[in-house]
Amino acid sequence: MDATPNRRKADMPSDAEFAAQVEPFRTELLAHCYRMLGSIHDAEDLVQETYLRAWRGFDRFEGRSSVRRWLYKIATMACLTALETRSRRPLPSGLGAPSDDHRVALAAREPSVAWLQPLPDALVGHDDPEAVAVRRSGVRLAFIAALQVLSARQRAVLTLRDVLVFRTAEVADMLDTTTAAVDSALRRARARLDQVAPAPDALTEPDEETVRTILDGYVEAFTRADADALVRLLRADVEMEMPPTPTWFTGRPAVVGFLARRVLRGERWHLVPARANGQPALVAYHRAGEGRFEAHGVQVLTLSGARIARITAFNDPGLVPTFGLTSTIAV
């Protein structure tokens, strides 16, 4: 009788043994796949693929590296393979110039474009304050949007080196390449990112009390259709974009004018506070009947000082369940 199958079966890890070693890294791998892909749905699929590959190859893992680095190698290579057949995920601001006139005709929605998606904070866990701060900085919406201009391999090198702080030799091993190639890709990626990414101080969020005050004021102004109250919350150079609509606006007159004339209606909206990409966010519902509201999408707010610098309204009801909320609510 051939004993090979029995030997292979014996070599396979138990569920408990496998889970004990790999589960602690699931949330950070989700954040990594999201940085690479720009989609929470795709990232969740790739994390599942990573764990499936890890399970199948666990008996061949010989401890030459840490389990964490081994999992990142699997996840990164899976993401690179996926990106071979996928286009970059932009925001409207990455495709064309803004309008400073709210009266402009809106371009037709572009559902065929694979738009960038927000990442719910709840999906990437809650660690000690220092770890949370590092994680937030690595998933800021502006940073993820900037990553989209890089090639897939540059994106991998930059996130592994600058966000996750793996050593050059470790990254070279993960990507099956040389340290010289890693250094070259990193230089090009950093140079390109410097051209398109906002300055770090532009991403600085105020203290939690100020954030709550801004968020409460925004919810009240939005749900009461109070345009004057919105004016007091927005920076003069505020920007607003609304994927899948390519048209986007710059300047407080344009943003407030658009919202006041085309969006805000008394008792039309119900907003649920949330967090996404390490930033304050709101899950938006619109009235669909007496006491009933249906999911509309997710708004992510970028704050600068005590004002809102950017509103990114992802008008996609399919994103709402990723925040642990239902598609219909009664209020």
Secondary structure, 3 states (H helix, E strand, C coil): CCCHHHHHHHHCCCHHHHHHHHHHHHHHHHHHHHHHHCCHHHHHHHHHHHHHHHHHHHHHCCCCCCHHHHHHHHHHHHHHHHHCCCCCCCCHHHCCCCECCCCCCCCCCCCCCCCCCCCEHHHHCCCCHHHHHHHHHCCCHHHHHHHCCCCHHHHHHHHHHHHCCCCHHHHHHHCCCCHHHHHHHHHHHHHHHHHHCCCHHHHCCCCHHHHHHHHHHHHHHHHCCCHHHHHHHEEEEEEEEECCEEEEEECHHHHHHHHHHHCCCCCCEEEEEEEECCEEEEEEEEEEECCEEEEEEEEEEEEECCEEEEEEEECCHHHHHHHCCCCEEEC
